[in-house]
């Protein structure tokens, strides 16, 4: 529909989960929104329809259990009046403790609500330049070449990435430190015990691991993700490197030089190093272990690594085409551009992974854009909320090693007194998050919008 005349207007580029959520949040707060979606005028290699918020991979939005990180994020979004959550619940299919949807019904419901909102004008055309008026960019992993060039000029080419090569991340408490040990190569490092956690291999353990790695099932990349050979050589999956020779890993990312296993007093045959991934020290990533194995295979094969027998994976490795910015260098936790307050970013382009994480950052960007237009201060959510923790991570991670992240409890501040039972700890995180969210809602007088301003 055409927008009403108003001085409070906002441009949003991208009609995916983040863009539609942002549009809904702003419009429900009285802002006239012009939402641009280039499909079907210009299709992407991944989409098959012209519907908004089309799910191109799984139809699952992840766990809906309140004591799981994705479930907590959904609870926070519900409390803030999320369009995506409303559409998901209207199109849900049986999925146990997860929230899964009928893809076509879900996209149709989001499209219907956006098209029928009196303050949202949907334009089906490609945007090739960044407007100089209040704008949210939520173009996702397949940003068009023209707009990507604009983003490169805005951010600096070194801060815009086109491919993901992501290593798995595990929960620190799940690493067996009776086998693994702390040390930096040749004793270098800031911590007294060393900056890395090291998992040492005997020759027999290494051989068994390499065999399993070579035989594991891989994810089949889409054709458009295979078009650049440079990607594969520079970001070679660990399983492909293993196929180059029995000792390719032992002389590569698993080289043991400069390290001594305290259990034997000798250098291991090979080593896997894990590097701290968050300030709290609750998450560690597997250094150099970018992979294209199926997630179940990653869990099976990587648990063959000495010290990771019971590893809890907070993020699995993946390799796929993606466009995202180096958010720690460029964004504020409010989702605002660092030196242009009226320019916001949301969704996967910010370095957030997962359907719900993308939508949630769109929610915050839309809410904050509306507040900015009404001369209200944008909100930085506390790190004790799941959305606040996620936004804090992508805007405060180490820029040099920044890689996309999904919602997980390892991002949240730990309690002063350690809760050893994991289920109880996660429930405590969830309880604290929802309580602190209520405090923010009261402090900033955030009115959680009703499911349908227009009766839908």
Secondary structure, DSSP 8 states (H G I E B T S, - for coil): ------S-EEEEE--SHHHHHHHHHHHHTT-EEEEE--TTTS--SS--SS-TT---S-SEEEE--TTSHHHHHHHHHHHTT-HHHHHHHHTEE--TTEEEE-HHHHHHHHHHHHHH-TTEEEE-S---S--SSSEEE---TT--HHHHHHHHHHH-GGGEEEEEEEEEEEEGGGS-TTT-EE--GGG-SSSTT-SEEEEEE-HHHHHHHHHHHHHS-B----GGGSS-HHHHHHT--HHHHHTT-TTTTTTTTT--TT--BTTTTB--SEEEEEEE-STTS-EEEEEEEE--B-HHHHHHHHTTSTT-TT--EEE--EEEEEEEE-HHHHB-TTSEETTEEEEEE-GGGGTB-SHHHHHHHHHHHHHHHHHHHTT-------TTSHHHHHHHHHHHS-GGG---B---GGGS---SS---SHHHHHHHHHHHHHHHHHHHHHHTT-----S-TT--
